[in-house]
Amino acid sequence: APPRVEGDLGQFGKYRVRQELGRGGMGIVFLALDEKLQREIALKVMRPDQIDEPIAKERFLREARAAA
C-alpha cells in the first residue's frame, strides 16, 4: 500500500516499509517497522517475477519456516 508516513516506501500489512536492505535470487529484504510492537524488523518478500513459480514459492516457504 502507499506510504502513510513521509519518507517510507510503503505499507505491507501491519509493517511500515522504510528502506530496501538487499536483493537476492528470490527475494527482497526491507527494513520495516512493526508499529504494534514498536520494533524494527527485516522483512523478506518474494520478488514479483518469482511469485508464479511453484518451485520458488516452495523454496521461499521452506526458508521462512526454517528461519521461524
All heavy atoms as TSV, in Angstrom:
chain	resi	resn	atom	element	x	y	z
A	1	ALA	N	N	0.845	-1.178	0.000
A	1	ALA	CA	C	0.000	0.000	0.000
A	1	ALA	C	C	0.890	1.241	0.000
A	1	ALA	O	O	2.069	1.173	0.362
A	1	ALA	CB	C	-0.908	-0.015	1.226
A	2	PRO	N	N	0.357	2.348	-0.371
A	2	PRO	CA	C	1.146	3.589	-0.358
A	2	PRO	C	C	1.615	3.926	1.059
A	2	PRO	O	O	1.001	3.523	2.043
A	2	PRO	CB	C	0.160	4.653	-0.841
A	2	PRO	CG	C	-1.002	3.924	-1.400
A	2	PRO	CD	C	-0.998	2.552	-0.820
A	3	PRO	N	N	2.697	4.676	1.154
A	3	PRO	CA	C	3.198	5.045	2.486
A	3	PRO	C	C	2.220	5.966	3.206
A	3	PRO	O	O	1.566	6.802	2.596
A	3	PRO	CB	C	4.518	5.753	2.196
A	3	PRO	CG	C	4.450	6.171	0.776
A	3	PRO	CD	C	3.535	5.204	0.086
A	4	ARG	N	N	2.146	5.788	4.522
A	4	ARG	CA	C	1.330	6.679	5.360
A	4	ARG	C	C	2.193	7.732	6.034
A	4	ARG	O	O	1.687	8.724	6.528
A	4	ARG	CB	C	0.595	5.873	6.435
A	4	ARG	CG	C	-0.423	4.911	5.870
A	4	ARG	CD	C	-1.255	4.273	6.951
A	4	ARG	NE	N	-0.441	3.796	8.059
A	4	ARG	CZ	C	-0.690	2.712	8.769
A	4	ARG	NH1	N	-1.738	1.984	8.502
A	4	ARG	NH2	N	0.093	2.340	9.757
A	5	VAL	N	N	3.494	7.476	6.064
A	5	VAL	CA	C	4.434	8.389	6.706
A	5	VAL	C	C	5.459	8.830	5.670
A	5	VAL	O	O	6.024	7.997	4.953
A	5	VAL	CB	C	5.140	7.699	7.905
A	5	VAL	CG1	C	6.172	8.600	8.532
A	5	VAL	CG2	C	4.111	7.238	8.934
A	6	GLU	N	N	5.692	10.130	5.593
A	6	GLU	CA	C	6.652	10.650	4.634
A	6	GLU	C	C	8.029	10.039	4.867
A	6	GLU	O	O	8.480	9.908	6.003
A	6	GLU	CB	C	6.750	12.177	4.770
A	6	GLU	CG	C	7.569	12.803	3.677
A	6	GLU	CD	C	7.547	14.317	3.731
A	6	GLU	OE1	O	6.567	14.890	4.227
A	6	GLU	OE2	O	8.527	14.908	3.258
A	7	GLY	N	N	8.669	9.628	3.789
A	7	GLY	CA	C	9.981	9.004	3.859
A	7	GLY	C	C	9.938	7.485	3.806
A	7	GLY	O	O	10.948	6.851	3.515
A	8	ASP	N	N	8.791	6.883	4.092
A	8	ASP	CA	C	8.642	5.432	3.990
A	8	ASP	C	C	8.459	5.040	2.530
A	8	ASP	O	O	8.050	5.851	1.694
A	8	ASP	CB	C	7.420	4.940	4.774
A	8	ASP	CG	C	7.623	4.935	6.283
A	8	ASP	OD1	O	8.750	5.214	6.744
A	8	ASP	OD2	O	6.645	4.656	6.992
A	9	LEU	N	N	8.730	3.754	2.223
A	9	LEU	CA	C	8.491	3.238	0.877
A	9	LEU	C	C	7.044	2.815	0.692
A	9	LEU	O	O	6.527	2.851	-0.417
A	9	LEU	CB	C	9.409	2.043	0.591
A	9	LEU	CG	C	10.904	2.330	0.575
A	9	LEU	CD1	C	11.682	1.040	0.325
A	9	LEU	CD2	C	11.247	3.365	-0.482
A	10	GLY	N	N	6.414	2.353	1.765
A	10	GLY	CA	C	5.033	1.898	1.662
A	10	GLY	C	C	4.609	1.170	2.919
A	10	GLY	O	O	5.316	1.167	3.928
A	11	GLN	N	N	3.459	0.546	2.821
A	11	GLN	CA	C	2.875	-0.203	3.930
A	11	GLN	C	C	2.668	-1.638	3.455
A	11	GLN	O	O	2.156	-1.868	2.365
A	11	GLN	CB	C	1.538	0.422	4.327
A	11	GLN	CG	C	0.944	-0.084	5.585
A	11	GLN	CD	C	1.624	0.457	6.843
A	11	GLN	OE1	O	2.251	1.502	6.830
A	11	GLN	NE2	N	1.496	-0.266	7.919
A	12	PHE	N	N	3.085	-2.620	4.249
A	12	PHE	CA	C	2.901	-4.035	3.929
A	12	PHE	C	C	2.232	-4.669	5.134
A	12	PHE	O	O	2.894	-4.961	6.138
A	12	PHE	CB	C	4.243	-4.702	3.622
A	12	PHE	CG	C	4.125	-6.081	3.062
A	12	PHE	CD1	C	3.931	-6.284	1.704
A	12	PHE	CD2	C	4.208	-7.190	3.884
A	12	PHE	CE1	C	3.834	-7.565	1.180
A	12	PHE	CE2	C	4.107	-8.470	3.376
A	12	PHE	CZ	C	3.915	-8.652	2.019
A	13	GLY	N	N	0.923	-4.827	5.059
A	13	GLY	CA	C	0.191	-5.333	6.217
A	13	GLY	C	C	0.349	-4.387	7.378
A	13	GLY	O	O	0.118	-3.184	7.256
A	14	LYS	N	N	0.808	-4.912	8.515
A	14	LYS	CA	C	0.985	-4.074	9.703
A	14	LYS	C	C	2.352	-3.407	9.758
A	14	LYS	O	O	2.680	-2.740	10.732
A	14	LYS	CB	C	0.765	-4.902	10.972
A	14	LYS	CG	C	1.802	-5.975	11.210
A	14	LYS	CD	C	1.529	-6.699	12.517
A	14	LYS	CE	C	2.633	-7.699	12.819
A	14	LYS	NZ	N	2.456	-8.317	14.122
A	15	TYR	N	N	3.155	-3.568	8.726
A	15	TYR	CA	C	4.521	-3.057	8.738
A	15	TYR	C	C	4.680	-1.805	7.884
A	15	TYR	O	O	4.201	-1.746	6.756
A	15	TYR	CB	C	5.497	-4.125	8.229
A	15	TYR	CG	C	5.431	-5.409	9.011
A	15	TYR	CD1	C	4.917	-6.559	8.436
A	15	TYR	CD2	C	5.866	-5.467	10.323
A	15	TYR	CE1	C	4.840	-7.736	9.152
A	15	TYR	CE2	C	5.807	-6.645	11.053
A	15	TYR	CZ	C	5.294	-7.777	10.451
A	15	TYR	OH	O	5.217	-8.939	11.172
A	16	ARG	N	N	5.385	-0.830	8.432
A	16	ARG	CA	C	5.790	0.347	7.667
A	16	ARG	C	C	7.128	0.018	7.027
A	16	ARG	O	O	8.115	-0.208	7.717
A	16	ARG	CB	C	5.973	1.554	8.583
A	16	ARG	CG	C	4.709	2.236	8.960
A	16	ARG	CD	C	4.939	3.433	9.868
A	16	ARG	NE	N	6.073	4.248	9.500
A	16	ARG	CZ	C	6.745	5.017	10.377
A	16	ARG	NH1	N	6.393	5.076	11.639
A	16	ARG	NH2	N	7.769	5.719	9.962
A	17	VAL	N	N	7.177	-0.004	5.702
A	17	VAL	CA	C	8.400	-0.343	4.981
A	17	VAL	C	C	9.227	0.929	4.829
A	17	VAL	O	O	8.779	1.902	4.224
A	17	VAL	CB	C	8.076	-0.981	3.614
A	17	VAL	CG1	C	9.354	-1.349	2.888
A	17	VAL	CG2	C	7.178	-2.197	3.796
A	18	ARG	N	N	10.438	0.898	5.382
A	18	ARG	CA	C	11.257	2.105	5.441
A	18	ARG	C	C	12.313	2.185	4.359
A	18	ARG	O	O	12.506	3.228	3.757
A	18	ARG	CB	C	11.890	2.207	6.811
A	18	ARG	CG	C	10.797	2.180	7.902
A	18	ARG	CD	C	11.346	2.308	9.240
A	18	ARG	NE	N	11.051	3.671	9.671
A	18	ARG	CZ	C	11.359	4.118	10.857
A	18	ARG	NH1	N	12.007	3.352	11.696
A	18	ARG	NH2	N	11.055	5.339	11.198
A	19	GLN	N	N	13.029	1.092	4.119
A	19	GLN	CA	C	14.064	1.127	3.078
A	19	GLN	C	C	14.417	-0.285	2.642
A	19	GLN	O	O	14.195	-1.249	3.373
A	19	GLN	CB	C	15.316	1.855	3.550
A	19	GLN	CG	C	16.134	1.081	4.577
A	19	GLN	CD	C	17.323	1.869	5.069
A	19	GLN	OE1	O	17.158	2.946	5.614
A	19	GLN	NE2	N	18.508	1.327	4.889
A	20	GLU	N	N	14.960	-0.390	1.446
A	20	GLU	CA	C	15.424	-1.676	0.936
A	20	GLU	C	C	16.815	-1.942	1.493
A	20	GLU	O	O	17.679	-1.069	1.483
A	20	GLU	CB	C	15.471	-1.654	-0.588
A	20	GLU	CG	C	15.843	-2.985	-1.185
A	20	GLU	CD	C	15.819	-2.995	-2.698
A	20	GLU	OE1	O	14.900	-2.404	-3.295
A	20	GLU	OE2	O	16.732	-3.611	-3.279
A	21	LEU	N	N	17.013	-3.178	1.988
A	21	LEU	CA	C	18.318	-3.571	2.512
A	21	LEU	C	C	19.119	-4.406	1.527
A	21	LEU	O	O	20.342	-4.359	1.529
A	21	LEU	CB	C	18.148	-4.353	3.820
A	21	LEU	CG	C	17.543	-3.592	4.991
A	21	LEU	CD1	C	17.354	-4.528	6.181
A	21	LEU	CD2	C	18.402	-2.402	5.368
A	22	GLY	N	N	18.416	-5.213	0.717
A	22	GLY	CA	C	19.135	-6.055	-0.230
A	22	GLY	C	C	18.201	-6.883	-1.086
A	22	GLY	O	O	17.004	-6.973	-0.824
A	23	ARG	N	N	18.795	-7.498	-2.125
A	23	ARG	CA	C	18.046	-8.350	-3.055
A	23	ARG	C	C	18.817	-9.642	-3.269
A	23	ARG	O	O	20.036	-9.641	-3.263
A	23	ARG	CB	C	17.887	-7.680	-4.418
A	23	ARG	CG	C	16.959	-6.510	-4.404
A	23	ARG	CD	C	16.915	-5.822	-5.765
A	23	ARG	NE	N	15.956	-4.744	-5.698
A	23	ARG	CZ	C	14.783	-4.753	-6.296
A	23	ARG	NH1	N	14.444	-5.772	-7.037
A	23	ARG	NH2	N	13.954	-3.748	-6.175
A	24	GLY	N	N	18.049	-10.704	-3.479
A	24	GLY	CA	C	18.659	-11.989	-3.782
A	24	GLY	C	C	17.960	-12.611	-4.969
A	24	GLY	O	O	17.160	-11.966	-5.648
A	25	GLY	N	N	18.213	-13.884	-5.198
A	25	GLY	CA	C	17.632	-14.585	-6.323
A	25	GLY	C	C	16.126	-14.696	-6.262
A	25	GLY	O	O	15.449	-14.665	-7.281
A	26	MET	N	N	15.573	-14.818	-5.055
A	26	MET	CA	C	14.125	-14.992	-4.907
A	26	MET	C	C	13.442	-13.868	-4.159
A	26	MET	O	O	12.236	-13.718	-4.262
A	26	MET	CB	C	13.822	-16.272	-4.130
A	26	MET	CG	C	14.114	-17.527	-4.835
A	26	MET	SD	S	13.497	-18.943	-3.914
A	26	MET	CE	C	13.577	-18.423	-2.238
A	27	GLY	N	N	14.183	-13.102	-3.376
A	27	GLY	CA	C	13.502	-12.156	-2.510
A	27	GLY	C	C	14.164	-10.804	-2.408
A	27	GLY	O	O	15.278	-10.579	-2.881
A	28	ILE	N	N	13.423	-9.896	-1.784
A	28	ILE	CA	C	13.900	-8.558	-1.483
A	28	ILE	C	C	13.725	-8.374	0.021
A	28	ILE	O	O	12.686	-8.723	0.574
A	28	ILE	CB	C	13.092	-7.486	-2.240
A	28	ILE	CG1	C	13.087	-7.776	-3.737
A	28	ILE	CG2	C	13.642	-6.095	-1.960
A	28	ILE	CD1	C	12.093	-6.941	-4.525
A	29	VAL	N	N	14.750	-7.834	0.676
A	29	VAL	CA	C	14.704	-7.626	2.117
A	29	VAL	C	C	14.608	-6.126	2.387
A	29	VAL	O	O	15.368	-5.327	1.834
A	29	VAL	CB	C	15.951	-8.215	2.815
A	29	VAL	CG1	C	15.894	-7.972	4.313
A	29	VAL	CG2	C	16.060	-9.707	2.526
A	30	PHE	N	N	13.646	-5.790	3.245
A	30	PHE	CA	C	13.409	-4.401	3.604
A	30	PHE	C	C	13.576	-4.202	5.102
A	30	PHE	O	O	13.323	-5.119	5.889
A	30	PHE	CB	C	11.964	-3.993	3.247
A	30	PHE	CG	C	11.669	-4.005	1.780
A	30	PHE	CD1	C	11.071	-5.107	1.194
A	30	PHE	CD2	C	11.975	-2.910	0.983
A	30	PHE	CE1	C	10.777	-5.137	-0.156
A	30	PHE	CE2	C	11.691	-2.928	-0.373
A	30	PHE	CZ	C	11.090	-4.036	-0.939
A	31	LEU	N	N	13.962	-3.013	5.479
A	31	LEU	CA	C	13.890	-2.588	6.867
A	31	LEU	C	C	12.470	-2.079	7.060
A	31	LEU	O	O	11.987	-1.248	6.278
A	31	LEU	CB	C	14.885	-1.464	7.147
A	31	LEU	CG	C	14.792	-0.828	8.531
A	31	LEU	CD1	C	15.159	-1.842	9.611
A	31	LEU	CD2	C	15.699	0.388	8.605
A	32	ALA	N	N	11.773	-2.622	8.044
A	32	ALA	CA	C	10.383	-2.237	8.287
A	32	ALA	C	C	10.174	-2.004	9.774
A	32	ALA	O	O	10.971	-2.438	10.603
A	32	ALA	CB	C	9.439	-3.328	7.776
A	33	LEU	N	N	9.093	-1.323	10.092
A	33	LEU	CA	C	8.743	-1.057	11.473
A	33	LEU	C	C	7.432	-1.753	11.797
A	33	LEU	O	O	6.430	-1.562	11.108
A	33	LEU	CB	C	8.591	0.451	11.714
A	33	LEU	CG	C	8.136	0.867	13.107
A	33	LEU	CD1	C	9.202	0.542	14.141
A	33	LEU	CD2	C	7.795	2.347	13.136
A	34	ASP	N	N	7.467	-2.584	12.833
A	34	ASP	CA	C	6.250	-3.195	13.361
A	34	ASP	C	C	5.682	-2.173	14.339
A	34	ASP	O	O	6.215	-1.965	15.422
A	34	ASP	CB	C	6.586	-4.505	14.075
A	34	ASP	CG	C	5.373	-5.216	14.633
A	34	ASP	OD1	O	4.386	-4.537	14.990
A	34	ASP	OD2	O	5.415	-6.450	14.740
A	35	GLU	N	N	4.626	-1.497	13.921
A	35	GLU	CA	C	4.091	-0.399	14.722
A	35	GLU	C	C	3.472	-0.877	16.040
A	35	GLU	O	O	3.535	-0.170	17.039
A	35	GLU	CB	C	3.073	0.403	13.921
A	35	GLU	CG	C	3.728	1.149	12.777
A	35	GLU	CD	C	2.778	2.043	12.031
A	35	GLU	OE1	O	1.861	1.504	11.367
A	35	GLU	OE2	O	2.949	3.266	12.130
A	36	LYS	N	N	2.896	-2.060	16.056
A	36	LYS	CA	C	2.285	-2.568	17.288
A	36	LYS	C	C	3.334	-2.849	18.356
A	36	LYS	O	O	3.142	-2.549	19.527
A	36	LYS	CB	C	1.467	-3.825	17.021
A	36	LYS	CG	C	0.176	-3.549	16.307
A	36	LYS	CD	C	-0.677	-4.781	16.258
A	36	LYS	CE	C	-2.000	-4.430	15.582
A	36	LYS	NZ	N	-2.945	-5.514	15.640
A	37	LEU	N	N	4.446	-3.462	17.965
A	37	LEU	CA	C	5.492	-3.817	18.922
A	37	LEU	C	C	6.581	-2.757	19.031
A	37	LEU	O	O	7.494	-2.893	19.843
A	37	LEU	CB	C	6.116	-5.163	18.552
A	37	LEU	CG	C	5.154	-6.354	18.560
A	37	LEU	CD1	C	5.886	-7.623	18.137
A	37	LEU	CD2	C	4.515	-6.526	19.925
A	38	GLN	N	N	6.500	-1.723	18.174
A	38	GLN	CA	C	7.485	-0.640	18.169
A	38	GLN	C	C	8.911	-1.169	18.057
A	38	GLN	O	O	9.784	-0.858	18.868
A	38	GLN	CB	C	7.326	0.245	19.412
A	38	GLN	CG	C	6.063	1.070	19.402
A	38	GLN	CD	C	6.041	2.053	18.239
A	38	GLN	OE1	O	6.917	2.901	18.122
A	38	GLN	NE2	N	5.057	1.925	17.368
A	39	ARG	N	N	9.116	-1.992	17.028
A	39	ARG	CA	C	10.469	-2.501	16.800
A	39	ARG	C	C	10.727	-2.610	15.307
A	39	ARG	O	O	9.815	-2.825	14.506
A	39	ARG	CB	C	10.679	-3.856	17.462
A	39	ARG	CG	C	9.839	-4.954	16.868
A	39	ARG	CD	C	10.122	-6.276	17.531
A	39	ARG	NE	N	9.316	-7.299	16.896
A	39	ARG	CZ	C	9.570	-8.580	16.954
A	39	ARG	NH1	N	10.611	-9.011	17.633
A	39	ARG	NH2	N	8.789	-9.457	16.360
A	40	GLU	N	N	11.997	-2.478	14.947
A	40	GLU	CA	C	12.396	-2.630	13.558
A	40	GLU	C	C	12.612	-4.108	13.269
A	40	GLU	O	O	13.071	-4.863	14.135
A	40	GLU	CB	C	13.661	-1.835	13.270
A	40	GLU	CG	C	13.420	-0.340	13.299
A	40	GLU	CD	C	14.646	0.449	12.912
A	40	GLU	OE1	O	15.781	0.027	13.231
A	40	GLU	OE2	O	14.468	1.516	12.296
A	41	ILE	N	N	12.271	-4.488	12.052
A	41	ILE	CA	C	12.440	-5.876	11.620
A	41	ILE	C	C	13.027	-5.896	10.214
A	41	ILE	O	O	12.992	-4.891	9.506
A	41	ILE	CB	C	11.091	-6.641	11.614
A	41	ILE	CG1	C	10.128	-6.026	10.598
A	41	ILE	CG2	C	10.485	-6.686	13.004
A	41	ILE	CD1	C	9.054	-6.973	10.148
A	42	ALA	N	N	13.540	-7.042	9.828
A	42	ALA	CA	C	13.909	-7.291	8.441
A	42	ALA	C	C	12.734	-8.047	7.827
A	42	ALA	O	O	12.330	-9.094	8.347
A	42	ALA	CB	C	15.186	-8.110	8.352
A	43	LEU	N	N	12.173	-7.512	6.775
A	43	LEU	CA	C	11.003	-8.096	6.120
A	43	LEU	C	C	11.418	-8.601	4.744
A	43	LEU	O	O	11.838	-7.815	3.898
A	43	LEU	CB	C	9.908	-7.033	5.991
A	43	LEU	CG	C	8.642	-7.422	5.243
A	43	LEU	CD1	C	7.883	-8.488	6.022
A	43	LEU	CD2	C	7.768	-6.190	5.022
A	44	LYS	N	N	11.339	-9.916	4.553
A	44	LYS	CA	C	11.712	-10.503	3.269
A	44	LYS	C	C	10.443	-10.854	2.500
A	44	LYS	O	O	9.556	-11.518	3.032
A	44	LYS	CB	C	12.554	-11.761	3.473
A	44	LYS	CG	C	13.063	-12.365	2.178
A	44	LYS	CD	C	13.986	-13.544	2.452
A	44	LYS	CE	C	14.529	-14.132	1.178
A	44	LYS	NZ	N	15.414	-15.270	1.459
A	45	VAL	N	N	10.375	-10.409	1.258
A	45	VAL	CA	C	9.235	-10.707	0.391
A	45	VAL	C	C	9.758	-11.301	-0.907
A	45	VAL	O	O	10.900	-11.070	-1.307
A	45	VAL	CB	C	8.374	-9.450	0.103
A	45	VAL	CG1	C	7.780	-8.893	1.378
A	45	VAL	CG2	C	9.180	-8.386	-0.608
A	46	MET	N	N	8.911	-12.090	-1.547
A	46	MET	CA	C	9.299	-12.674	-2.834
A	46	MET	C	C	9.377	-11.598	-3.901
A	46	MET	O	O	8.578	-10.668	-3.906
A	46	MET	CB	C	8.295	-13.740	-3.283
A	46	MET	CG	C	8.427	-15.035	-2.558
A	46	MET	SD	S	7.429	-16.346	-3.288
A	46	MET	CE	C	8.425	-16.755	-4.724
A	47	ARG	N	N	10.327	-11.763	-4.799
A	47	ARG	CA	C	10.410	-10.865	-5.947
A	47	ARG	C	C	9.189	-11.091	-6.820
A	47	ARG	O	O	8.745	-12.238	-6.991
A	47	ARG	CB	C	11.674	-11.148	-6.758
A	47	ARG	CG	C	12.914	-10.668	-6.097
A	47	ARG	CD	C	14.158	-10.875	-6.912
A	47	ARG	NE	N	13.915	-11.264	-8.294
A	47	ARG	CZ	C	14.844	-11.703	-9.111
A	47	ARG	NH1	N	16.073	-11.826	-8.704
A	47	ARG	NH2	N	14.555	-12.038	-10.331
A	48	PRO	N	N	8.628	-10.037	-7.364
A	48	PRO	CA	C	7.417	-10.169	-8.192
A	48	PRO	C	C	7.570	-11.149	-9.355
A	48	PRO	O	O	6.629	-11.863	-9.692
A	48	PRO	CB	C	7.169	-8.751	-8.704
A	48	PRO	CG	C	7.820	-7.872	-7.703
A	48	PRO	CD	C	9.017	-8.643	-7.190
A	49	ASP	N	N	8.756	-11.232	-9.933
A	49	ASP	CA	C	8.953	-12.139	-11.076
A	49	ASP	C	C	9.041	-13.607	-10.658
A	49	ASP	O	O	9.044	-14.490	-11.512
A	49	ASP	CB	C	10.188	-11.732	-11.880
A	49	ASP	CG	C	11.471	-11.823	-11.078
A	49	ASP	OD1	O	11.457	-11.519	-9.877
A	49	ASP	OD2	O	12.496	-12.201	-11.670
A	50	GLN	N	N	9.071	-13.892	-9.349
A	50	GLN	CA	C	9.155	-15.268	-8.858
A	50	GLN	C	C	7.831	-15.800	-8.317
A	50	GLN	O	O	7.699	-16.991	-8.053
A	50	GLN	CB	C	10.196	-15.352	-7.744
A	50	GLN	CG	C	11.604	-15.057	-8.185
A	50	GLN	CD	C	12.131	-16.140	-9.105
A	50	GLN	OE1	O	12.073	-17.309	-8.784
A	50	GLN	NE2	N	12.640	-15.737	-10.244
A	51	ILE	N	N	6.849	-14.925	-8.152
A	51	ILE	CA	C	5.595	-15.297	-7.488
A	51	ILE	C	C	4.850	-16.420	-8.194
A	51	ILE	O	O	4.227	-17.263	-7.549
A	51	ILE	CB	C	4.701	-14.050	-7.301
A	51	ILE	CG1	C	5.335	-13.162	-6.235
A	51	ILE	CG2	C	3.284	-14.417	-6.921
A	51	ILE	CD1	C	4.656	-11.833	-6.053
A	52	ASP	N	N	4.902	-16.484	-9.502
A	52	ASP	CA	C	4.171	-17.506	-10.251
A	52	ASP	C	C	4.961	-18.796	-10.454
A	52	ASP	O	O	4.500	-19.686	-11.172
A	52	ASP	CB	C	3.725	-16.949	-11.606
A	52	ASP	CG	C	2.675	-15.861	-11.458
A	52	ASP	OD1	O	1.870	-15.941	-10.507
A	52	ASP	OD2	O	2.668	-14.933	-12.281
A	53	GLU	N	N	6.121	-18.908	-9.829
A	53	GLU	CA	C	6.964	-20.094	-9.959
A	53	GLU	C	C	6.741	-21.020	-8.765
A	53	GLU	O	O	7.175	-20.710	-7.650
A	53	GLU	CB	C	8.443	-19.697	-10.031
A	53	GLU	CG	C	8.798	-18.833	-11.223
A	53	GLU	CD	C	8.667	-19.571	-12.538
A	53	GLU	OE1	O	8.882	-20.798	-12.568
A	53	GLU	OE2	O	8.324	-18.914	-13.539
A	54	PRO	N	N	6.063	-22.161	-8.954
A	54	PRO	CA	C	5.766	-23.063	-7.830
A	54	PRO	C	C	7.008	-23.516	-7.056
A	54	PRO	O	O	6.980	-23.589	-5.824
A	54	PRO	CB	C	5.064	-24.253	-8.485
A	54	PRO	CG	C	4.560	-23.739	-9.790
A	54	PRO	CD	C	5.506	-22.658	-10.209
A	55	ILE	N	N	8.089	-23.806	-7.747
A	55	ILE	CA	C	9.309	-24.262	-7.070
A	55	ILE	C	C	9.878	-23.135	-6.211
A	55	ILE	O	O	10.303	-23.360	-5.076
A	55	ILE	CB	C	10.346	-24.778	-8.094
A	55	ILE	CG1	C	9.812	-26.051	-8.752
A	55	ILE	CG2	C	11.697	-25.026	-7.433
A	55	ILE	CD1	C	10.646	-26.558	-9.907
A	56	ALA	N	N	9.868	-21.922	-6.741
A	56	ALA	CA	C	10.373	-20.777	-5.978
A	56	ALA	C	C	9.501	-20.522	-4.749
A	56	ALA	O	O	10.019	-20.224	-3.671
A	56	ALA	CB	C	10.425	-19.533	-6.871
A	57	LYS	N	N	8.199	-20.637	-4.894
A	57	LYS	CA	C	7.291	-20.450	-3.752
A	57	LYS	C	C	7.586	-21.453	-2.641
A	57	LYS	O	O	7.672	-21.103	-1.473
A	57	LYS	CB	C	5.828	-20.620	-4.187
A	57	LYS	CG	C	5.200	-19.408	-4.730
A	57	LYS	CD	C	3.724	-19.699	-4.958
A	57	LYS	CE	C	3.042	-18.550	-5.626
A	57	LYS	NZ	N	1.627	-18.812	-5.876
A	58	GLU	N	N	7.743	-22.713	-3.018
A	58	GLU	CA	C	8.006	-23.757	-2.025
A	58	GLU	C	C	9.343	-23.512	-1.325
A	58	GLU	O	O	9.456	-23.645	-0.111
A	58	GLU	CB	C	7.986	-25.134	-2.679
A	58	GLU	CG	C	8.186	-26.273	-1.710
A	58	GLU	CD	C	7.194	-26.279	-0.547
A	58	GLU	OE1	O	6.003	-25.973	-0.764
A	58	GLU	OE2	O	7.615	-26.583	0.591
A	59	ARG	N	N	10.358	-23.136	-2.081
A	59	ARG	CA	C	11.665	-22.865	-1.502
A	59	ARG	C	C	11.594	-21.669	-0.544
A	59	ARG	O	O	12.167	-21.692	0.541
A	59	ARG	CB	C	12.677	-22.598	-2.614
A	59	ARG	CG	C	14.068	-22.416	-2.123
A	59	ARG	CD	C	15.045	-22.370	-3.274
A	59	ARG	NE	N	16.184	-21.576	-2.887
A	59	ARG	CZ	C	16.940	-20.870	-3.695
A	59	ARG	NH1	N	16.672	-20.846	-4.974
A	59	ARG	NH2	N	17.947	-20.193	-3.247
A	60	PHE	N	N	10.879	-20.633	-0.951
A	60	PHE	CA	C	10.718	-19.450	-0.119
A	60	PHE	C	C	10.034	-19.807	1.197
A	60	PHE	O	O	10.470	-19.401	2.277
A	60	PHE	CB	C	9.914	-18.388	-0.882
A	60	PHE	CG	C	9.864	-17.049	-0.210
A	60	PHE	CD1	C	10.889	-16.135	-0.389
A	60	PHE	CD2	C	8.797	-16.696	0.589
A	60	PHE	CE1	C	10.847	-14.895	0.230
A	60	PHE	CE2	C	8.746	-15.459	1.203
A	60	PHE	CZ	C	9.773	-14.557	1.020
A	61	LEU	N	N	8.963	-20.596	1.129
A	61	LEU	CA	C	8.255	-21.027	2.339
A	61	LEU	C	C	9.125	-21.911	3.220
A	61	LEU	O	O	9.098	-21.803	4.445
A	61	LEU	CB	C	6.970	-21.760	1.970
A	61	LEU	CG	C	5.836	-20.887	1.462
A	61	LEU	CD1	C	4.688	-21.751	0.934
A	61	LEU	CD2	C	5.352	-19.960	2.554
A	62	ARG	N	N	9.909	-22.785	2.608
A	62	ARG	CA	C	10.805	-23.658	3.371
A	62	ARG	C	C	11.840	-22.818	4.139
A	62	ARG	O	O	12.101	-23.068	5.321
A	62	ARG	CB	C	11.499	-24.628	2.410
A	62	ARG	CG	C	11.988	-25.872	3.038
A	62	ARG	CD	C	12.437	-26.954	2.064
A	62	ARG	NE	N	13.110	-26.490	0.866
A	62	ARG	CZ	C	12.621	-26.645	-0.379
A	62	ARG	NH1	N	11.476	-27.253	-0.584
A	62	ARG	NH2	N	13.279	-26.207	-1.424
A	63	GLU	N	N	12.379	-21.792	3.482
A	63	GLU	CA	C	13.345	-20.911	4.153
A	63	GLU	C	C	12.689	-20.131	5.296
A	63	GLU	O	O	13.276	-19.957	6.353
A	63	GLU	CB	C	13.953	-19.921	3.146
A	63	GLU	CG	C	14.934	-20.550	2.208
A	63	GLU	CD	C	15.539	-19.531	1.237
A	63	GLU	OE1	O	15.352	-18.312	1.434
A	63	GLU	OE2	O	16.186	-19.970	0.278
A	64	ALA	N	N	11.448	-19.689	5.073
A	64	ALA	CA	C	10.736	-18.943	6.112
A	64	ALA	C	C	10.453	-19.828	7.327
A	64	ALA	O	O	10.618	-19.388	8.472
A	64	ALA	CB	C	9.427	-18.389	5.550
A	65	ARG	N	N	10.062	-21.067	7.067
A	65	ARG	CA	C	9.810	-21.996	8.176
A	65	ARG	C	C	11.088	-22.283	8.964
A	65	ARG	O	O	11.068	-22.358	10.184
A	65	ARG	CB	C	9.215	-23.297	7.646
A	65	ARG	CG	C	7.782	-23.159	7.188
A	65	ARG	CD	C	7.220	-24.492	6.721
A	65	ARG	NE	N	5.936	-24.305	6.090
A	65	ARG	CZ	C	5.686	-24.529	4.820
A	65	ARG	NH1	N	6.627	-25.010	4.008
A	65	ARG	NH2	N	4.469	-24.322	4.322
A	66	ALA	N	N	12.190	-22.433	8.251
A	66	ALA	CA	C	13.467	-22.710	8.903
A	66	ALA	C	C	13.907	-21.522	9.755
A	66	ALA	O	O	14.417	-21.699	10.864
A	66	ALA	CB	C	14.520	-23.052	7.863
A	67	ALA	N	N	13.680	-20.324	9.256
A	67	ALA	CA	C	14.071	-19.120	9.999
A	67	ALA	C	C	13.179	-18.897	11.213
A	67	ALA	O	O	13.614	-18.357	12.223
A	67	ALA	CB	C	14.020	-17.898	9.083
A	68	ALA	N	N	11.926	-19.321	11.109
A	68	ALA	CA	C	10.984	-19.128	12.219
A	68	ALA	C	C	11.342	-20.053	13.369
A	68	ALA	O	O	11.072	-19.796	14.494
A	68	ALA	CB	C	9.551	-19.392	11.749
